[in-house]
Amino acid sequence: MATELALAGEPEQLGRALNVLVISADIGEGHDLPARAVAREFRERDPDSQVSIVNGLPAMGRLLTAMLRGNSAFLFAYLPWVFDLQYRLCLRFAPTRWLALRLLTALGRRGLARLIAAHDPDVIVSTYPGVTGILGQMRRSGRLRIPCYSSITDLAGLRFWAHPGIDLHFITHPESAEEVERIAGPGSVRWAKPPTSLEFDEPRAQADARRALGLPATGKVIAISGGGWGVGDLIGATETALAVPGATVVCLCGRNEKVRADVQARLGSEARLRVIGFTDQMSDVLAACDALIHSTAGLTVLEAIIRGCPVISYGFGYGHVRASNAALERFGLARVAKRRSDLPAALESALAHRPEPDGRFALRSQTAALIVSDERRVQPVPGWRLRTLKASVALATLFIVASLTLTTGAAYSVVSHFAHIRPTTLVATDRAQVGVIVDASQREIPAIARTLAARGIHASFETARLTAPEAHMVAGDEDQALPELPGGGLVRWLSTRRQLDRLLGPTGDGRHFLYASSGPCLGQWLFAHQAGGRLVAGAISLQDADDSVGELHDGEVIQLNVTSGTQLKILLGKLAPALAADHLHAVPVGELMRDAHQKT
């Protein structure tokens, strides 16, 4: 009899078999095995059901396939610490996690949409978190109306396994429920029968399992597993296990032929060692063994618990495995050896007592049955909320871009190359004179002015705190005050007009004036320009003994950055001879620019 299922917001579809799409990823056996198990459940429940298992990575595109599969395989083998860093950035920190999910969706959504359209399913089940995250985004935004479900086989670190847009999440460990509901909301999780091989549904005597595998009937048997990819310190774990007197060791290398060859070359002479590749006899292996040393957590740990085989997690404590290891210890489900030196004690403890097989899992409802009876459906976010959110994001982005453009000196430097907003550093003049700007402490200005005047030099003195009348009194009659606007800060430029009003006084209203800036930005320039200001700066800047004056030209602006009397003598020792050699007079910038035009 055909199963009946109503889609979210759609009329009930009666009188036809269910069309199920199971999306996995060929990244180890931890995703493909659950996919096959879920598909089997649907077929057993209704033989007329149409069930398709597909690899979601090719549909998501070559770039994502390379990033999610190729990149992971390389990092697992050669740079696990980089994998760990990627994992932490993408899952542990909210901003990078948000960005990673949006990028993943942007790159993979269209390909997955075409895959789904080609199969036209009634329900979708994902066994891979990279696919689950995209489906959740599509479902939540209303782009996908087909109910979507997640089959979760990890214990912890479930940020991409779970998503508020997924209709229901099926967990293998009941301990995972709290984390899933924290991510996806209350009522979004069910503890289901583990999607593993049928053999785990029935008890298996240790003696029968050992006989089926050709293992010794007596003595300790220890399994070493690196998962489908054969990752982790398999050689170290195998050597430690062989150190147990009389123990037989079974090393499972998965589909990693290189690791298998390495183990065989290094330890193949040991009579108590069995080195094998990928096997579909994990039920017997775990029933036969007295302990399992496993590197990648995941479904194998649960299978060992079902068989009553103590587990030690060792050999690859990076990324999602690190998160699972912490949960394994927290819930008392397995021992964790972080270093090889910790492994002997953990193994001794595990071998001291073999618990009874745990039959609770076989009694749970199947994923397929829970999906068929599910009444929970994700309600897509209303269109007006999505439009409001997009508009808010656009406005926020515009605000940030505008703020950075108006605030940062880098933006000013870039814009100044394309617009006529550069500071004036050279003035076209027929007179043999240059302009001098002095940047110094306010209290030092009188003394500096006297010293310069003794050399026949008069200058414009930058004043950031004194008003125009005060600055004039401090600098002297033949010198000039040059208002200096402060730089830095995200919003300091907003007070430009108020700062100018204070520095210039009422006489500055409506008049053209010169000013300097300790850190010009576009916003500051716009405010000052509107008030009639022209920014000036030194074409040549002198600060210490290493600075060179070079050949001076008529109309150039020279800036002296003075911090002490001794330094001033050094700078004058450079400037005065250069002025004399070129027969130039040093005057304030305002005098230089009088009756002259700016030379670009």
Backbone hydrogen bonds, N-H to C=O, Kabsch-Sander energy under -0.5 kcal/mol:
donor,donor_aa,acceptor,acceptor_aa,energy
5,L,13,Q,-0.9
7,L,11,P,-0.6
8,A,145,R,-0.5
10,E,7,L,-1.8
13,Q,5,L,-1.1
14,L,12,E,-0.8
20,V,18,L,-0.7
20,V,50,Q,-3.1
21,L,123,V,-2.2
22,V,20,V,-0.6
22,V,52,S,-3.4
23,I,21,L,-0.6
23,I,125,V,-3.0
24,S,22,V,-0.6
24,S,54,V,-3.0
27,I,25,A,-2.2
28,G,26,D,-0.6
31,H,28,G,-0.7
32,D,28,G,-0.8
33,L,29,E,-2.2
35,A,31,H,-1.4
36,R,32,D,-2.3
37,A,33,L,-2.2
38,V,34,P,-2.7
39,A,35,A,-2.2
40,R,36,R,-2.1
41,E,37,A,-2.0
42,F,38,V,-1.9
43,R,39,A,-2.1
44,E,40,R,-2.6
45,R,41,E,-2.2
46,D,42,F,-2.2
49,S,46,D,-2.3
50,Q,18,L,-2.5
51,V,49,S,-0.7
52,S,20,V,-2.5
54,V,22,V,-2.6
54,V,52,S,-0.5
56,G,24,S,-2.9
56,G,54,V,-0.7
59,A,55,N,-0.6
60,M,56,G,-1.3
60,M,57,L,-0.7
61,G,57,L,-0.6
61,G,58,P,-1.1
65,T,61,G,-2.2
66,A,62,R,-2.7
67,M,63,L,-2.3
68,L,64,L,-3.3
69,R,65,T,-2.5
70,G,65,T,-1.4
71,N,66,A,-3.1
73,A,69,R,-2.7
74,F,70,G,-2.1
75,L,71,N,-2.6
76,F,72,S,-2.9
77,A,73,A,-1.6
78,Y,74,F,-2.7
79,L,74,F,-0.6
79,L,75,L,-0.7
82,V,79,L,-1.1
83,F,79,L,-1.5
84,D,80,P,-2.3
85,L,81,W,-1.9
86,Q,82,V,-2.7
87,Y,83,F,-2.5
88,R,84,D,-2.3
89,L,85,L,-2.4
90,C,86,Q,-2.6
91,L,87,Y,-2.3
92,R,87,Y,-0.6
92,R,88,R,-2.0
93,F,88,R,-0.8
94,A,92,R,-0.5
97,R,93,F,-2.6
98,W,94,A,-2.8
99,L,95,P,-2.3
100,A,96,T,-2.7
101,L,97,R,-2.3
102,R,98,W,-2.1
103,L,99,L,-2.7
104,L,100,A,-2.6
105,T,101,L,-2.4
106,A,102,R,-2.8
107,L,103,L,-2.4
108,G,104,L,-2.2
109,R,105,T,-2.4
112,L,108,G,-2.1
113,A,109,R,-2.6
114,R,110,R,-2.1
115,L,111,G,-2.0
116,I,112,L,-2.7
117,A,113,A,-2.5
118,A,114,R,-1.9
119,H,115,L,-1.2
120,D,116,I,-2.3
122,D,19,N,-3.5
123,V,19,N,-1.5
124,I,147,P,-2.1
125,V,21,L,-2.6
126,S,149,Y,-3.0
127,T,23,I,-2.4
128,Y,23,I,-0.5
131,V,128,Y,-0.8
132,T,128,Y,-2.3
133,G,129,P,-2.6
134,I,130,G,-1.0
135,L,131,V,-2.7
136,G,132,T,-2.6
137,Q,133,G,-1.9
138,M,134,I,-2.6
139,R,135,L,-2.9
140,R,136,G,-2.5
141,S,137,Q,-1.9
142,G,138,M,-0.5
142,G,139,R,-0.8
143,R,138,M,-1.6
144,L,138,M,-1.5
149,Y,124,I,-2.4
150,S,168,L,-2.1
151,S,126,S,-2.9
152,I,150,S,-0.7
152,I,170,F,-3.0
153,T,151,S,-0.5
162,A,158,L,-2.2
166,I,163,H,-1.9
167,D,148,C,-2.0
168,L,148,C,-0.9
169,H,188,S,-2.1
170,F,150,S,-3.2
171,I,169,H,-0.6
171,I,190,R,-2.5
172,T,152,I,-0.8
176,S,173,H,-1.9
177,A,174,P,-1.5
180,V,176,S,-2.1
181,E,177,A,-2.5
182,R,178,E,-1.8
183,I,179,E,-1.4
184,A,180,V,-3.5
185,G,181,E,-1.7
188,S,185,G,-1.2
190,R,169,H,-2.7
192,A,171,I,-2.0
192,A,190,R,-0.8
193,K,365,S,-2.6
196,T,194,P,-2.1
200,F,197,S,-1.5
201,D,198,L,-2.2
202,E,199,E,-1.1
209,A,205,A,-2.3
210,R,206,Q,-2.5
211,R,207,A,-2.1
212,A,208,D,-2.2
213,L,209,A,-1.5
214,G,210,R,-0.8
214,G,211,R,-0.6
215,L,210,R,-2.8
222,I,248,T,-2.9
223,A,291,A,-2.6
224,I,250,V,-3.1
225,S,293,I,-2.8
226,G,252,L,-1.5
230,G,227,G,-1.1
231,V,226,G,-2.4
234,L,232,G,-1.9
237,A,233,D,-2.2
238,T,234,L,-2.4
239,E,235,I,-2.6
240,T,236,G,-2.1
241,A,237,A,-2.3
242,L,238,T,-2.5
243,A,239,E,-0.9
244,V,241,A,-1.5
247,A,244,V,-2.1
248,T,220,K,-2.8
249,V,272,R,-2.9
250,V,222,I,-2.9
251,C,249,V,-0.6
251,C,274,R,-3.2
252,L,224,I,-3.8
252,L,250,V,-0.6
253,C,251,C,-0.7
253,C,276,I,-2.6
254,G,277,G,-0.6
255,R,228,G,-2.9
256,N,253,C,-1.7
257,E,255,R,-1.2
260,R,256,N,-2.0
261,A,257,E,-2.4
262,D,258,K,-2.4
263,V,259,V,-2.7
264,Q,260,R,-2.3
265,A,261,A,-2.7
266,R,262,D,-2.2
267,L,263,V,-3.0
268,G,264,Q,-1.9
270,E,267,L,-2.2
273,L,270,E,-1.4
274,R,249,V,-3.0
276,I,251,C,-2.6
276,I,274,R,-0.6
278,F,254,G,-0.9
285,V,281,Q,-2.4
286,L,282,M,-2.6
287,A,283,S,-1.7
288,A,284,D,-2.3
289,C,285,V,-1.4
290,D,221,V,-3.6
291,A,221,V,-0.9
292,L,310,P,-2.5
293,I,223,A,-3.0
294,H,292,L,-0.7
294,H,312,I,-2.5
295,S,225,S,-1.6
300,T,297,A,-0.6
301,V,298,G,-0.9
302,L,298,G,-0.9
303,E,299,L,-2.4
304,A,300,T,-2.1
305,I,301,V,-2.1
306,I,302,L,-2.5
307,R,303,E,-1.7
308,G,304,A,-0.6
308,G,305,I,-0.9
309,C,304,A,-3.0
312,I,292,L,-2.9
313,S,335,R,-3.1
314,Y,294,H,-2.1
314,Y,312,I,-0.7
318,Y,316,F,-1.1
321,V,318,Y,-1.8
322,R,319,G,-0.5
323,A,319,G,-1.4
324,S,320,H,-2.3
325,N,321,V,-2.9
326,A,322,R,-2.1
327,A,323,A,-1.7
328,L,324,S,-2.9
329,E,325,N,-2.2
330,R,326,A,-2.2
331,F,327,A,-2.6
332,G,329,E,-0.7
333,L,328,L,-2.2
334,A,328,L,-1.0
335,R,311,V,-2.5
337,A,313,S,-2.5
338,K,336,V,-0.6
342,D,339,R,-1.3
343,L,339,R,-0.6
343,L,340,R,-1.1
346,A,342,D,-1.7
347,L,343,L,-2.7
348,E,344,P,-2.4
349,S,345,A,-2.3
350,A,346,A,-2.2
351,L,347,L,-2.4
352,A,348,E,-0.9
353,H,349,S,-0.5
353,H,350,A,-0.8
358,D,305,I,-0.9
358,D,306,I,-0.7
359,G,357,P,-0.8
363,L,359,G,-0.6
363,L,360,R,-1.1
364,R,361,F,-1.3
370,L,366,Q,-2.1
371,I,367,T,-2.2
372,V,368,A,-2.2
373,S,369,A,-1.8
374,D,371,I,-1.0
377,R,375,E,-0.5
381,V,140,R,-2.7
385,R,382,P,-0.6
386,L,382,P,-1.9
387,R,383,G,-2.7
388,T,384,W,-2.3
389,L,385,R,-2.7
390,K,386,L,-2.8
391,A,387,R,-2.5
392,S,388,T,-2.6
393,V,389,L,-2.7
394,A,390,K,-2.7
395,L,391,A,-2.7
396,A,392,S,-2.8
397,T,393,V,-2.7
398,L,394,A,-2.6
399,F,395,L,-2.7
400,I,396,A,-2.5
401,V,397,T,-2.9
402,A,398,L,-2.9
403,S,399,F,-2.8
404,L,400,I,-2.8
405,T,401,V,-2.6
406,L,402,A,-2.7
407,T,403,S,-1.8
408,T,404,L,-2.2
412,Y,408,T,-1.5
413,S,409,G,-2.5
414,V,410,A,-2.1
415,V,411,A,-2.7
416,S,412,Y,-2.4
417,H,413,S,-0.6
417,H,414,V,-1.2
418,F,415,V,-1.7
419,A,415,V,-1.9
421,I,419,A,-2.2
424,T,535,L,-3.1
425,T,423,P,-0.5
427,V,555,G,-2.3
428,A,597,H,-1.6
429,T,427,V,-0.5
433,Q,431,R,-1.8
434,V,585,H,-2.9
435,G,556,E,-2.5
436,V,587,V,-2.0
437,I,558,I,-2.9
438,V,460,S,-2.8
439,D,560,L,-3.0
440,A,438,V,-0.7
444,E,441,S,-1.3
445,I,441,S,-0.7
445,I,442,Q,-1.0
448,I,444,E,-2.5
449,A,445,I,-3.1
450,R,446,P,-2.1
451,T,447,A,-2.2
452,L,448,I,-2.7
453,A,449,A,-2.5
454,A,450,R,-1.9
455,R,451,T,-0.6
455,R,452,L,-1.3
456,G,453,A,-1.8
457,I,452,L,-2.6
458,H,586,A,-1.8
460,S,436,V,-3.0
461,F,459,A,-0.5
461,F,480,Q,-3.0
462,E,438,V,-2.5
462,E,460,S,-0.6
463,T,482,L,-2.3
468,A,503,L,-1.6
471,A,467,T,-3.0
472,H,468,A,-2.3
473,M,469,P,-1.9
474,V,470,E,-1.9
475,A,471,A,-2.9
476,G,472,H,-2.1
479,D,476,G,-0.6
480,Q,459,A,-2.1
482,L,461,F,-3.0
484,E,463,T,-2.2
485,L,483,P,-0.5
485,L,516,A,-2.8
488,G,519,G,-0.5
494,L,491,V,-1.5
495,S,492,R,-1.7
496,T,493,W,-1.7
499,Q,495,S,-2.4
500,L,496,T,-2.6
501,D,497,R,-2.5
502,R,498,R,-1.9
503,L,499,Q,-2.5
504,L,500,L,-3.2
505,G,501,D,-1.7
508,G,505,G,-1.7
509,D,506,P,-1.2
511,R,508,G,-1.6
513,F,532,G,-1.9
515,Y,534,R,-2.0
516,A,483,P,-3.1
518,S,485,L,-2.3
522,L,405,T,-0.6
522,L,408,T,-0.5
523,G,406,L,-2.3
524,Q,406,L,-0.5
525,W,521,C,-2.3
526,L,522,L,-2.3
527,F,523,G,-2.0
528,A,524,Q,-2.5
529,H,525,W,-2.9
530,Q,526,L,-2.1
531,A,527,F,-1.4
532,G,529,H,-1.4
533,G,528,A,-3.0
534,R,513,F,-1.9
536,V,515,Y,-2.3
537,A,424,T,-2.1
539,A,557,V,-2.4
540,I,557,V,-1.6
542,L,559,Q,-2.9
547,D,544,D,-1.5
555,G,433,Q,-2.8
556,E,553,H,-1.8
557,V,425,T,-1.9
558,I,435,G,-3.2
558,I,556,E,-0.5
559,Q,540,I,-3.1
560,L,437,I,-3.1
561,N,542,L,-2.6
561,N,559,Q,-0.6
562,V,439,D,-2.0
562,V,560,L,-0.8
568,L,564,S,-2.0
569,K,565,G,-1.9
570,I,566,T,-1.6
571,L,567,Q,-2.5
572,L,568,L,-2.7
573,G,569,K,-1.9
574,K,570,I,-0.7
574,K,571,L,-0.8
575,L,571,L,-2.8
576,A,572,L,-2.2
578,A,574,K,-1.0
579,L,575,L,-2.4
580,A,576,A,-2.4
581,A,577,P,-2.5
582,D,578,A,-1.7
583,H,580,A,-0.9
584,L,579,L,-2.6
585,H,432,A,-1.9
586,A,456,G,-0.5
587,V,434,V,-2.7
587,V,585,H,-0.6
589,V,436,V,-0.5
592,L,588,P,-1.9
593,M,589,V,-2.1
594,R,590,G,-0.6
594,R,591,E,-0.6
596,A,593,M,-2.0
597,H,428,A,-0.6
599,K,426,L,-1.3
600,T,598,Q,-0.6
